[in-house]
């Protein structure tokens, strides 16, 4: 493979093909984009499956415990924004009550998978329930018109962002259909967000979509002075179709059990967002260090200060160079990084610390390149695990290397379409990025997005039940670690050079 102009040339024998470039980056395999809509995760007893239908002409909207099927086409065309608003207004004006079991039905998608599979097969695959379930599972995506209000509050930034994040992550545990590829959540005050199921694709796909939405809605589509979408309502547009359910008491009991499981999980999530604005990518680049390496090393320093020890660390790397490529793991807790972290709490000179930092950053970049090009280790280990299960052979080696949990799981959500946003003129278009829960009971989940030149947003999650973790404490450690590392360079922040 070699770089050529604005693309890459992939050599296969005597042939060479130019690969499409997006913002000087190889895009994701199109198979992930194909599954963005019309896709649902279907529960099974042995394993789940991902169901994708080739075409869907409707969405499903949840509001006040009721489900509505809303057609997105009329007269052979896609509905215009004002016509979609017209349909939402009809749903908001509908005063009907939920049917028995309907309001909390989606809790089945939030609890354990086997009970959900059993309830689906026993009670939801016949008659009116089957037709309504098909409408949900074959919808392009789901929309929740949420009755709560969420927004960033400048007078209470920490608590407001934390509540916003938790609402998008799990809501009430029954007001998002968690098996859908995408749930668009619109709060009562007009704030929006997404909840995405993870098996069909990775975060950059969802981020790519959301960047487009965030720029298209206010800039290209716009609103009238009265707050309506531009355009006129349609005089003959058929209204939304209320989905019908006949959920027996036995199924309602299973729904209640799943809701209890989901609420226990959700109530245990300690979610915290840090808008880190002390400095950003612009100043880090002046240090001649990769911004991602800088942040990952800061996370290691913060974790060591937080817990007094190192841990197995997961950083997601995209495998864009491969057909149907998803992710590989960068094990970013390296010996070089540990040496730097130890030096930060010793009497090493600044020059010695800087030398160790640069070695750690170079090692991180090397690990990242290996992961991107198929030379990581974790997907190979997973293949060996699958083969061992297929052959019915136990492997002491695999038991050893796969048994340690990822107590620090991290991921960067890249801002991919920077040309869509002028954050200097319109700072209100800034995205807080996305987040996820911890993958270990005593660990942290950290997602971050580098926004423009001067802002990095961190999403931190952990479990309240763990005596070892505290998301707000870890957030303070991240902030201080970032400042301490930058301080080694003794830069003048006002000097642009």
Backbone torsions as a table, in degrees:
resi	resn	phi	psi	omega
1	UNK	NA	138.5	177.6
2	UNK	-143.7	153.3	178.5
3	UNK	-78.6	138.7	179.4
4	UNK	-146.8	107.6	177.6
5	UNK	61.7	-124.7	-179.0
6	UNK	-95.4	14.5	-179.4
7	UNK	-146.5	-176.6	175.4
8	UNK	-112.5	143.7	174.1
9	UNK	-101.7	118.7	177.5
10	UNK	-97.7	116.4	-176.8
11	UNK	-91.7	127.3	175.3
12	UNK	-132.5	99.7	-174.3
13	UNK	64.9	-125.2	-178.8
14	UNK	-92.9	-1.3	-176.0
15	UNK	-98.2	153.0	175.3
16	UNK	-136.5	132.4	-179.5
17	UNK	-122.1	140.0	177.8
18	UNK	-87.7	132.4	-179.1
19	UNK	-94.8	135.1	177.0
20	UNK	-57.9	136.8	177.8
21	UNK	-114.6	142.9	175.8
22	UNK	-127.0	112.8	-177.4
23	UNK	52.1	45.7	179.7
24	UNK	61.1	23.8	179.1
25	UNK	-130.8	138.7	175.0
26	UNK	-67.2	125.9	-176.8
27	UNK	-74.8	173.5	177.6
28	UNK	-68.7	159.6	172.9
29	UNK	-61.1	137.8	-174.5
30	UNK	-64.3	-16.8	-179.7
31	UNK	-61.4	-31.4	177.7
32	UNK	-71.3	-40.7	178.3
33	UNK	-64.3	-34.4	179.6
34	UNK	-62.8	-30.9	-177.6
35	UNK	-89.9	2.3	-176.6
36	UNK	-59.7	-40.8	179.7
37	UNK	-117.9	165.1	176.2
38	UNK	63.0	29.4	-172.8
39	UNK	-129.1	138.6	175.5
40	UNK	-140.2	149.1	171.4
41	UNK	-88.7	128.3	-176.4
42	UNK	-108.4	124.8	-177.3
43	UNK	-72.5	147.3	177.0
44	UNK	-138.2	163.6	179.2
45	UNK	-71.3	-46.0	179.9
46	UNK	-90.0	-43.0	-178.3
47	UNK	-155.3	151.6	174.5
48	UNK	-81.3	162.4	174.1
49	UNK	-129.0	156.1	174.7
50	UNK	-102.8	117.2	-178.8
51	UNK	-100.7	122.1	177.9
52	UNK	-124.3	123.9	175.9
53	UNK	-98.6	147.4	-172.6
54	UNK	-69.3	-26.5	-176.4
55	UNK	-150.1	138.5	174.8
56	UNK	-138.6	135.6	-175.3
57	UNK	-114.3	17.4	-179.3
58	UNK	-148.1	162.9	168.0
59	UNK	-118.8	168.0	174.6
60	UNK	-120.0	131.4	-177.0
61	UNK	-114.0	132.0	176.2
62	UNK	-107.8	127.7	177.6
63	UNK	-149.5	126.0	178.8
64	UNK	48.8	43.1	174.2
65	UNK	83.5	1.9	179.3
66	UNK	-111.4	149.2	176.9
67	UNK	-110.2	135.1	-179.9
68	UNK	-128.0	134.6	172.7
69	UNK	-93.3	124.4	-175.9
70	UNK	-121.8	113.7	176.3
71	UNK	-66.8	139.5	-178.3
72	UNK	-103.7	2.1	179.7
73	UNK	-127.8	145.5	174.0
74	UNK	-156.3	141.0	-177.0
75	UNK	56.2	33.8	176.3
76	UNK	74.9	16.5	179.9
77	UNK	-140.6	162.8	176.2
78	UNK	-70.5	141.9	179.0
79	UNK	-61.1	145.1	175.3
80	UNK	-82.3	160.6	-176.5
81	UNK	-53.8	-43.0	-179.3
82	UNK	-67.0	-30.1	177.8
83	UNK	-73.4	-35.5	174.8
84	UNK	-65.6	-41.9	176.0
85	UNK	-59.1	-39.4	178.1
86	UNK	-57.6	-42.3	179.0
87	UNK	-67.8	-40.0	178.1
88	UNK	-64.5	-38.1	178.2
89	UNK	-62.3	-37.3	178.8
90	UNK	-65.6	-38.7	178.8
91	UNK	-67.5	-43.4	179.7
92	UNK	-63.1	-30.5	-179.5
93	UNK	-83.6	-12.2	-178.8
94	UNK	-70.5	122.5	-176.0
95	UNK	-100.3	7.2	-178.6
96	UNK	-66.5	156.5	-178.4
97	UNK	-97.1	155.1	176.2
98	UNK	-62.7	148.1	173.9
99	UNK	-77.3	159.8	-178.4
100	UNK	-54.7	123.7	179.1
101	UNK	86.3	-13.1	-174.6
102	UNK	-70.1	-42.7	-172.6
103	UNK	-58.3	-41.9	-175.5
104	UNK	-104.6	15.1	-176.0
105	UNK	-55.6	-42.3	-175.0
106	UNK	-67.9	-9.1	174.1
107	UNK	-59.3	-25.7	176.4
108	UNK	-59.2	-34.1	-179.4
109	UNK	-78.2	-10.4	-177.4
110	UNK	-102.0	-14.5	-178.1
111	UNK	-94.3	-157.0	179.3
112	UNK	-66.0	148.2	-171.4
113	UNK	-75.6	-38.7	-176.9
114	UNK	-64.9	-47.0	175.1
115	UNK	-58.0	-36.2	177.5
116	UNK	-65.0	-43.6	178.3
117	UNK	-62.1	-41.9	179.8
118	UNK	-65.5	-44.4	-180.0
119	UNK	-65.6	-39.9	-179.9
120	UNK	-62.1	-46.3	-177.8
121	UNK	-69.9	-36.7	-174.0
122	UNK	-82.1	-35.3	-168.8
123	UNK	-123.6	-14.8	-171.7
124	UNK	-118.6	11.6	-177.8
125	UNK	-112.8	22.3	-178.5
126	UNK	-138.5	147.0	171.3
127	UNK	56.9	-136.7	-174.8
128	UNK	-65.0	-32.9	179.9
129	UNK	-64.7	-38.6	179.8
130	UNK	-64.4	-43.0	-179.2
131	UNK	-63.2	-40.4	-179.7
132	UNK	-71.8	-40.6	178.5
133	UNK	-64.4	-40.1	176.7
134	UNK	-60.4	-38.7	179.1
135	UNK	-61.7	-38.9	179.2
136	UNK	-71.1	-51.1	-172.6
137	UNK	-71.9	-23.1	179.0
138	UNK	-103.5	9.0	175.7
139	UNK	-69.5	155.4	175.6
140	UNK	-60.5	-43.1	174.2
141	UNK	-168.0	175.0	179.6
142	UNK	-110.5	149.5	176.8
143	UNK	-123.1	134.4	171.6
144	UNK	-112.6	120.1	171.1
145	UNK	-89.0	93.1	-170.9
146	UNK	-79.7	135.2	-177.4
147	UNK	-82.0	-6.9	178.0
148	UNK	-89.0	167.5	177.3
149	UNK	-116.5	126.9	179.0
150	UNK	-130.4	140.9	175.6
151	UNK	-171.2	164.2	172.0
152	UNK	-78.0	121.7	-179.2
153	UNK	-107.8	114.1	-177.7
154	UNK	-61.9	-27.6	179.5
155	UNK	-81.1	-19.0	178.7
156	UNK	-141.7	64.1	-170.0
157	UNK	-65.5	-40.6	-174.5
158	UNK	-67.4	-53.9	-176.7
159	UNK	-65.7	-38.9	-177.4
160	UNK	-66.5	-41.6	179.0
161	UNK	-69.1	-38.1	179.0
162	UNK	-63.0	-43.0	177.9
163	UNK	-65.2	-40.0	178.6
164	UNK	-59.8	-46.6	-178.8
165	UNK	-63.8	-44.8	-178.9
166	UNK	-65.2	-36.3	179.2
167	UNK	-64.4	-43.2	179.5
168	UNK	-69.7	-31.4	-178.1
169	UNK	-71.6	-42.8	-175.5
170	UNK	-143.5	-12.9	179.9
171	UNK	54.0	-136.3	177.0
172	UNK	-90.1	6.1	-179.3
173	UNK	75.8	-1.3	176.5
174	UNK	-135.7	-0.1	-177.8
175	UNK	-107.4	18.9	168.4
176	UNK	-135.5	137.3	176.0
177	UNK	-87.9	91.9	-167.6
178	UNK	-65.7	-13.6	178.4
179	UNK	-85.3	-10.3	177.1
180	UNK	-74.6	148.3	178.7
181	UNK	-56.3	-42.2	-178.2
182	UNK	-141.0	133.4	166.3
183	UNK	-112.0	117.2	173.6
184	UNK	-87.2	121.6	-175.5
185	UNK	-111.7	121.0	-179.9
186	UNK	-116.7	116.3	-177.3
187	UNK	-82.9	165.8	-172.4
188	UNK	-61.3	-28.2	-179.9
189	UNK	-92.1	8.2	175.4
190	UNK	94.6	-8.8	175.3
191	UNK	-66.6	145.4	-177.7
192	UNK	-124.6	166.3	173.9
193	UNK	-171.5	174.0	-179.1
194	UNK	-124.3	144.6	165.3
195	UNK	-119.2	121.6	-174.4
196	UNK	-118.8	135.7	172.4
197	UNK	-77.1	144.4	-164.5
198	UNK	-98.4	-14.8	-171.3
199	UNK	-72.7	-28.2	-174.4
200	UNK	-82.1	-22.8	-176.6
201	UNK	-167.2	177.3	-179.3
202	UNK	-108.4	168.5	-170.5
203	UNK	-56.6	-39.2	-178.8
204	UNK	-58.4	-29.4	177.4
205	UNK	-64.8	-47.8	179.6
206	UNK	-65.9	-40.3	178.5
207	UNK	-62.5	-38.8	178.1
208	UNK	-59.8	-46.3	177.4
209	UNK	-61.2	-45.4	-172.8
210	UNK	-69.4	-34.0	175.1
211	UNK	-60.8	-42.1	179.6
212	UNK	-63.1	-43.5	-179.8
213	UNK	-63.8	-45.3	-175.9
214	UNK	-64.1	-29.4	178.5
215	UNK	-89.4	-37.9	-177.0
216	UNK	-67.1	-40.6	-172.5
217	UNK	-62.3	-57.1	-177.3
218	UNK	-83.1	-29.2	-171.8
219	UNK	-86.8	-50.6	-173.5
220	UNK	-92.8	-36.9	-177.2
221	UNK	-90.1	-57.7	173.3
222	UNK	76.3	177.4	-176.1
223	UNK	-137.4	158.7	175.2
224	UNK	-78.5	171.5	178.3
225	UNK	-63.6	-26.6	179.4
226	UNK	-81.6	-5.8	178.2
227	UNK	96.0	4.3	177.1
228	UNK	-87.3	159.4	170.8
229	UNK	-64.3	149.2	176.8
230	UNK	-62.3	147.9	-178.9
231	UNK	109.1	-171.9	-176.7
232	UNK	-124.7	149.7	173.3
233	UNK	-62.9	156.2	179.6
234	UNK	-91.9	128.6	-175.3
235	UNK	-70.3	-23.7	-174.3
236	UNK	-119.6	16.9	-175.0
237	UNK	-72.5	121.2	177.1
238	UNK	-61.8	144.8	-176.7
239	UNK	-78.6	172.1	176.7
240	UNK	-60.8	153.0	179.8
241	UNK	-102.9	120.0	178.6
242	UNK	-72.3	124.0	178.3
243	UNK	-74.0	141.6	-177.4
244	UNK	-107.4	140.6	-179.1
245	UNK	-133.9	145.7	173.1
246	UNK	-130.4	82.3	-171.4
247	UNK	-97.2	112.6	-177.3
248	UNK	-68.7	164.2	-176.3
249	UNK	-61.4	-34.0	179.4
250	UNK	-62.9	-40.0	178.4
251	UNK	-70.1	-38.0	177.7
252	UNK	-61.7	-34.7	175.3
253	UNK	-64.3	-42.4	178.1
254	UNK	-65.3	-36.7	176.2
255	UNK	-61.5	-44.6	179.0
256	UNK	-61.7	-39.4	178.8
257	UNK	-65.3	-43.7	178.0
258	UNK	-63.8	-37.7	179.4
259	UNK	-64.1	-39.1	178.8
260	UNK	-63.7	-42.1	177.7
261	UNK	-62.9	-46.1	-177.3
262	UNK	-66.0	-41.7	-179.8
263	UNK	-64.3	-37.7	177.9
264	UNK	-62.8	-40.6	177.4
265	UNK	-66.7	-46.9	-176.2
266	UNK	-65.4	-41.1	-178.7
267	UNK	-68.1	-16.3	-179.3
268	UNK	-90.7	-5.6	-177.2
269	UNK	-82.9	123.1	174.9
270	UNK	-102.3	100.2	-173.6
271	UNK	-108.6	136.3	-175.8
272	UNK	-146.3	133.8	177.6
273	UNK	-112.9	131.5	175.1
274	UNK	-114.4	112.9	167.8
275	UNK	-81.7	97.7	-177.2
276	UNK	-85.3	106.9	-174.7
277	UNK	-117.9	9.5	178.2
278	UNK	-63.2	-36.8	172.7
279	UNK	-165.1	173.1	-178.1
280	UNK	-146.0	-151.1	-175.4
281	UNK	-60.0	-35.7	-177.3
282	UNK	-58.8	-45.8	-179.3
283	UNK	-74.7	-35.1	179.2
284	UNK	-63.3	-39.2	-179.5
285	UNK	-64.2	-29.0	175.5
286	UNK	-66.7	-20.6	176.1
287	UNK	-80.2	-5.8	-178.0
288	UNK	59.5	42.3	176.5
289	UNK	-131.2	140.7	175.3
290	UNK	-55.4	128.9	178.3
291	UNK	-55.5	-39.7	179.4
292	UNK	-66.0	-42.3	177.3
293	UNK	-62.6	-41.8	178.1
294	UNK	-56.8	-48.6	-177.6
295	UNK	-67.4	-42.0	-179.0
296	UNK	-64.2	-39.0	177.8
297	UNK	-68.5	-37.0	175.5
298	UNK	-62.2	-38.0	177.8
299	UNK	-64.2	-37.7	177.8
300	UNK	-66.0	-42.8	177.5
301	UNK	-63.6	-42.4	179.2
302	UNK	-64.3	-41.7	-179.0
303	UNK	-66.0	-40.2	179.6
304	UNK	-63.6	-40.8	177.0
305	UNK	-69.0	-31.6	-177.8
306	UNK	-73.9	-42.4	-173.8
307	UNK	-117.1	-11.1	-179.0
308	UNK	74.3	19.9	-179.8
309	UNK	-160.1	164.6	175.1
310	UNK	-94.3	166.2	178.7
311	UNK	-150.6	162.8	174.9
312	UNK	-61.7	125.8	-172.4
313	UNK	-120.6	134.6	-179.8
314	UNK	-107.8	125.4	167.0
315	UNK	-124.6	127.5	-178.7
316	UNK	-76.3	132.7	173.4
317	UNK	-123.1	136.4	179.9
318	UNK	-79.8	142.4	175.7
319	UNK	-107.3	63.8	-174.8
320	UNK	-66.6	-22.4	-175.0
321	UNK	-73.0	-7.8	-172.4
322	UNK	-117.9	144.0	175.9
323	UNK	-60.7	133.7	-175.9
324	UNK	56.4	26.2	178.5
325	UNK	-66.1	138.2	177.9
326	UNK	-116.6	-93.2	-177.0
327	UNK	-137.7	161.0	165.0
328	UNK	-133.8	163.1	-176.1
329	UNK	-99.5	130.5	167.6
330	UNK	-96.8	114.2	178.3
331	UNK	-82.7	86.7	-165.7
332	UNK	-80.1	-4.0	172.3
333	UNK	-87.7	88.4	-176.4
334	UNK	-101.5	167.6	176.7
335	UNK	-62.4	-36.6	179.1
336	UNK	-64.5	-41.3	178.8
337	UNK	-67.1	-41.9	178.4
338	UNK	-60.3	-39.7	179.0
339	UNK	-62.3	-41.4	177.8
340	UNK	-65.1	-44.4	-178.9
341	UNK	-60.2	-43.9	177.8
342	UNK	-61.3	-38.9	-178.9
343	UNK	-64.7	-30.1	-178.7
344	UNK	-68.0	-19.3	178.0
345	UNK	-109.2	18.5	179.6
346	UNK	-119.1	-174.6	-180.0
347	UNK	-95.8	24.7	175.3
348	UNK	-59.3	150.4	176.3
349	UNK	-71.9	163.2	178.4
350	UNK	-60.9	-39.6	179.3
351	UNK	-62.3	-41.3	179.2
352	UNK	-64.5	-40.2	178.6
353	UNK	-65.1	-41.1	178.8
354	UNK	-64.6	-40.1	177.8
355	UNK	-61.6	-43.0	178.9
356	UNK	-67.5	-37.2	177.9
357	UNK	-62.4	-45.3	-178.2
358	UNK	-65.9	-36.8	176.4
359	UNK	-64.6	-42.6	179.1
360	UNK	-63.4	-40.7	179.7
361	UNK	-66.6	-41.6	178.0
362	UNK	-63.9	-39.7	177.5
363	UNK	-64.4	-40.9	178.9
364	UNK	-62.5	-43.9	178.3
365	UNK	-61.8	-39.5	177.3
366	UNK	-62.8	-44.6	179.1
367	UNK	-62.6	-38.4	-179.5
368	UNK	-66.5	-42.4	178.3
369	UNK	-63.1	-40.4	178.3
370	UNK	-62.4	-43.6	-179.6
371	UNK	-63.5	-42.9	-178.1
372	UNK	-64.5	-32.4	-173.8
373	UNK	-98.8	17.0	175.8
374	UNK	83.7	12.6	-178.6
375	UNK	-108.5	19.9	171.0
376	UNK	-76.7	-176.6	-176.9
377	UNK	-115.0	-24.8	-167.0
378	UNK	-74.2	-35.0	177.0
379	UNK	-71.7	-31.1	174.8
380	UNK	-66.8	-40.6	176.7
381	UNK	-62.4	-39.2	179.0
382	UNK	-64.9	-39.4	176.8
383	UNK	-61.7	-42.5	176.9
384	UNK	-61.5	-38.8	178.2
385	UNK	-62.6	-45.3	179.6
386	UNK	-61.9	-43.8	179.5
387	UNK	-63.1	-40.8	-179.8
388	UNK	-63.8	-38.1	177.6
389	UNK	-67.7	-41.5	179.5
390	UNK	-62.0	-40.8	-179.2
391	UNK	-83.0	-9.3	-178.8
392	UNK	69.1	29.4	-178.0
393	UNK	-112.6	128.5	175.7
394	UNK	-78.4	145.7	179.6
395	UNK	-127.8	109.3	176.2
396	UNK	-56.3	-35.6	178.9
397	UNK	-62.0	-49.4	-178.6
398	UNK	-66.5	-37.5	176.8
399	UNK	-58.5	-39.3	-177.9
400	UNK	-69.8	-50.3	-171.8
401	UNK	-78.1	-22.2	-178.3
402	UNK	-100.0	-0.3	-174.9
403	UNK	-86.1	-25.0	-177.1
404	UNK	-77.3	129.2	-177.7
405	UNK	-76.8	157.5	175.1
406	UNK	-84.9	92.9	-176.7
407	UNK	-78.2	-11.2	171.3
408	UNK	-133.6	107.5	-178.9
409	UNK	-112.3	123.2	-171.6
410	UNK	-130.5	155.9	178.3
411	UNK	-161.3	137.1	172.8
412	UNK	-96.8	131.2	172.0
413	UNK	-97.7	105.2	-174.3
414	UNK	-73.6	144.0	170.7
415	UNK	-84.4	110.6	-165.4
416	UNK	-97.7	-22.6	-174.8
417	UNK	-122.8	65.5	-173.4
418	UNK	-64.0	-23.6	-178.7
419	UNK	-69.2	-14.1	-178.8
420	UNK	-80.5	-16.5	-170.9
421	UNK	-125.1	130.2	169.5
422	UNK	-109.9	90.5	-173.6
423	UNK	-73.5	-14.7	176.1
424	UNK	-73.8	-46.5	179.4
425	UNK	-80.0	-31.6	-176.8
426	UNK	-130.0	74.3	179.4
427	UNK	-64.7	-17.7	179.8
428	UNK	-70.3	-13.1	178.6
429	UNK	-83.1	1.1	-176.1
430	UNK	-62.4	141.9	177.6
431	UNK	-101.9	143.7	175.6
432	UNK	-86.6	-0.3	-179.8
433	UNK	78.2	-158.7	-179.2
434	UNK	-133.2	170.0	-178.5
435	UNK	-146.1	176.8	-179.6
436	UNK	-152.2	168.2	-179.2
437	UNK	-82.9	168.2	177.1
438	UNK	-69.4	149.5	-179.9
439	UNK	-100.6	-3.2	175.5
440	UNK	-130.4	145.2	-177.1
441	UNK	-60.5	-30.3	-178.4
442	UNK	-115.2	30.0	-176.0
443	UNK	-123.7	-176.4	179.1
444	UNK	-120.2	147.0	166.0
445	UNK	-110.5	129.0	-178.1
446	UNK	-131.3	117.9	171.3
447	UNK	-113.9	146.3	179.8
448	UNK	-145.1	150.2	177.8
449	UNK	-131.5	128.9	177.7
450	UNK	-89.7	112.6	-173.9
451	UNK	-108.6	114.2	179.7
452	UNK	61.7	-150.8	-175.8
453	UNK	-97.6	-14.6	-167.6
454	UNK	-131.2	15.1	-176.9
455	UNK	-144.7	136.2	172.5
456	UNK	-131.6	121.3	178.5
457	UNK	-99.8	126.5	178.2
458	UNK	-108.1	133.0	169.5
459	UNK	-108.1	122.2	-177.5
460	UNK	-120.3	134.2	177.3
461	UNK	-135.0	150.7	175.1
462	UNK	-160.4	-176.9	179.6
463	UNK	-107.3	130.1	178.9
464	UNK	-61.5	-27.6	-176.6
465	UNK	-74.2	-13.0	-179.2
466	UNK	-85.9	126.9	176.6
467	UNK	-73.5	-10.2	-175.5
468	UNK	-92.8	-16.3	-172.4
469	UNK	-120.6	152.5	174.3
470	UNK	-156.5	111.9	-173.4
471	UNK	-61.8	-38.0	-179.9
472	UNK	-70.6	-39.6	176.6
473	UNK	-62.5	-43.8	179.4
474	UNK	-64.8	-37.0	177.1
475	UNK	-60.7	-42.6	177.0
476	UNK	-63.3	-38.1	178.0
477	UNK	-66.5	-36.9	177.2
478	UNK	-63.3	-46.9	-179.5
479	UNK	-58.5	-46.2	-178.0
480	UNK	-68.5	-37.6	178.4
481	UNK	-62.9	-41.5	178.1
482	UNK	-60.9	-44.9	-179.1
483	UNK	-66.8	-40.1	-178.0
484	UNK	-66.6	-39.9	179.2
485	UNK	-67.0	-44.6	178.1
486	UNK	-61.0	-36.7	-178.3
487	UNK	-60.0	-24.2	178.9
488	UNK	-62.8	-28.3	-175.1
489	UNK	-85.6	-14.4	177.2
490	UNK	51.0	47.9	-180.0
491	UNK	-83.2	149.6	168.9
492	UNK	-88.5	110.0	-174.5
493	UNK	-62.0	-23.7	-178.9
494	UNK	-85.0	-14.0	-179.9
495	UNK	-84.1	115.8	-176.4
496	UNK	-72.7	-11.5	-174.5
497	UNK	-73.5	NA	NA
